[in-house]
Amino acid sequence: MVRAIRGAIQVEGNDRNAILSGVTELVTEVMGRNNLTTDDVISVIFTATPDLTAEFPALAARKLGFHDVPLICASEIEVPGALPHVVRLMAHVDVDRPRHEIQHVYLRGAVALRVDIAQ
């Protein structure tokens, strides 16, 4: 069964280390809360707000062992007043669990994006 998991984190700024450490934290939380291994992951889409250009978020996942998982990065649309310095992800996973058991992960300031599903 294919499920999609959403997540986001607000990082400290447009700094390579801030992006990599934030995405590492986010991916680690998504994997841990959902009891996943990289073998369960079909693909991951990362987006970053237009103010984050210092590094590709997918590099953090590669460093975590996502070597044969298709990853892609894209830029979020620039919406006036949107929360700055945010990396989002949508992971497609192969799990035998109902949708209501999937845990979406919103960290730091990104909790404000989805208070309805943030855990």
C-alpha positions in Angstrom: 0.0 0.0 0.0 1.4 3.4 -0.9 1.0 6.2 1.6 2.3 9.8 1.5 3.8 11.4 4.6 4.1 15.2 4.9 6.6 17.1 7.0 8.2 20.5 7.3 10.8 22.3 9.4 11.8 25.9 9.7 15.6 26.3 9.6 17.6 29.1 11.1 18.5 30.7 7.8 20.0 30.4 4.4 23.1 28.6 5.6 24.3 25.2 4.2 24.8 23.7 7.7 21.4 25.0 8.9 19.6 23.4 6.0 21.4 20.1 6.2 21.0 19.8 10.0 17.3 20.8 9.8 16.5 18.4 7.1 18.4 15.6 8.9 16.3 16.3 11.9 13.1 16.3 9.9 13.9 13.1 7.9 15.0 11.3 11.1 11.8 12.2 12.9 9.6 11.1 9.9 11.4 7.8 9.7 11.4 7.2 13.4 7.8 8.2 14.2 6.5 6.0 11.3 8.9 3.1 12.0 10.3 3.1 8.5 13.5 2.0 6.9 14.9 3.4 3.6 13.6 0.1 1.9 10.0 1.4 2.7 10.6 4.7 0.9 9.5 4.9 -2.7 10.5 8.6 -3.3 10.8 11.9 -1.5 10.0 15.4 -2.8 11.6 18.2 -1.0 10.7 21.9 -1.4 12.3 24.9 0.1 11.0 28.5 0.4 12.7 30.8 -2.1 14.9 32.3 0.6 16.8 28.9 1.0 19.4 28.5 -1.7 22.6 27.5 0.1 22.2 23.7 -0.3 19.9 21.1 -1.8 17.7 19.6 1.0 18.0 16.1 -0.6 21.7 16.0 0.2 20.8 15.5 3.9 18.7 12.4 3.0 21.6 11.0 0.9 23.9 11.4 3.9 21.3 9.4 6.0 21.5 6.5 3.6 18.8 7.3 1.0 21.3 6.2 -1.8 18.8 4.3 -4.1 15.7 6.3 -3.2 14.6 8.8 -5.9 14.8 12.3 -4.4 14.0 15.7 -6.0 14.2 19.3 -4.8 12.0 22.2 -5.9 11.2 25.7 -4.8 8.0 26.6 -3.1 6.0 29.4 -4.7 6.7 32.8 -3.2 3.5 33.8 -1.3 3.5 37.2 0.4 3.6 36.7 4.2 4.5 33.0 4.0 6.6 31.5 6.8 10.3 32.0 5.8 13.2 29.4 5.9 11.0 26.3 5.5 11.9 23.0 4.0 8.9 20.7 3.3 8.9 17.1 2.3 6.4 14.6 0.9 7.6 11.0 1.2 5.9 8.2 -0.7 6.2 5.0 1.3 5.2 1.3 0.9 3.6 0.3 4.2 0.7 -1.9 5.3 -0.9 0.6 7.6 -4.2 2.6 7.3 -3.9 6.3 6.5 -4.9 7.4 10.0 -1.8 5.7 11.5 0.6 7.8 9.4 2.3 10.4 11.5 3.0 13.7 9.7 5.9 15.7 11.2 6.1 19.5 11.6 9.0 20.8 13.6 10.1 24.1 15.0 8.2 27.1 13.6 6.7 24.9 10.9 4.2 23.6 13.4 2.2 26.7 12.6 1.7 25.4 9.0 -0.4 22.5 9.9 -1.6 22.7 13.5 -4.4 20.3 12.6 -2.0 17.4 11.8 1.3 18.3 13.5 2.3 15.9 16.2 
